Amino acid sequence: MLVVGGGLSAAQAALRAMKRGAGRVVLCSRRKLCTRTYDLELEWMNRRSTKKGSARRCLFEFKGKALEERRAFVAKIRGGATVPGHYLDLLAKADITHVIDEVCEVEDVGGGIRTVFRRAPPLVATKVILATGSRLDCEGIPLLRETAARFDLPVVSCLPAVDDSLRWGDEDIFVVGALAQLQVGPDAGNLTGARRAAEICAAHLGSHDDLVDEGNVLTNVYDVFGDSGTESETGSSATD
């Protein structure tokens, strides 16, 4: 069994293959497996910090770049795939061969798949699992491809060119998640980015129209009528 990839899915696939009785499992990744708590540096999780290298400063740098340059910026910040430390320990204990290399070509040789690497000797595997992730590309997603063509929506670096409100084109089409990274930033596919994107969309769709800003918190304009202190004072006055 040959597993190609350097992230969590590749590690899980290799371990599952061993557990199910594969005679030999080879894990091939382009670089050494690495681990960290999140797939972004922790600084990106704290947007209140203003110190050098903080999320706020990095996001300011990101917003200062042209749309055509932002995807490369995101790729640099996110780096490559990571594997949780727990899985690195499991891989170290398992009888799995790890090859740091790249696959150049594959060939069906009847009963097996001959894989040629850039540096390592070729091998023949009965099964190959590609845990290499996916590329975000509007052309590769039928719904986005057809929508972009039908409404003549702008696309930059194979991603929806949304504006600051995350609106795509002149229609009421909003994009969130990793596909909105040209505006949201490197954490667009994480919960922090998803929450920020949801707040932006909600505000532009009128969800906050009935709320008021009190102490930097959006609250219901009629909340005062449900305040317990007010009811208590009113009650005592009525009794007197």
Secondary structure, DSSP 4 states (H G I P E B T S, - for coil): -EEE-SSHHHHHHHHHHHHTT-S-EEEEESS-----SSSS-GGGG-TT--STT-HHHHHHHHHTS-HHHHHHHHHHHH-S----HHHHHHHHHS-EEEEE--EEEEEE-SSSEEEEESSSPPEEES-EEE-------GGGSHHHHHHHHHHT--EETTEE---TT-B-TTSS-B--GGGGHHHH-TTTTSHHHHHHHHHHHHHHTTTTTTEEEETTEEEETTGGGG-HHHHHHHHHHHH-
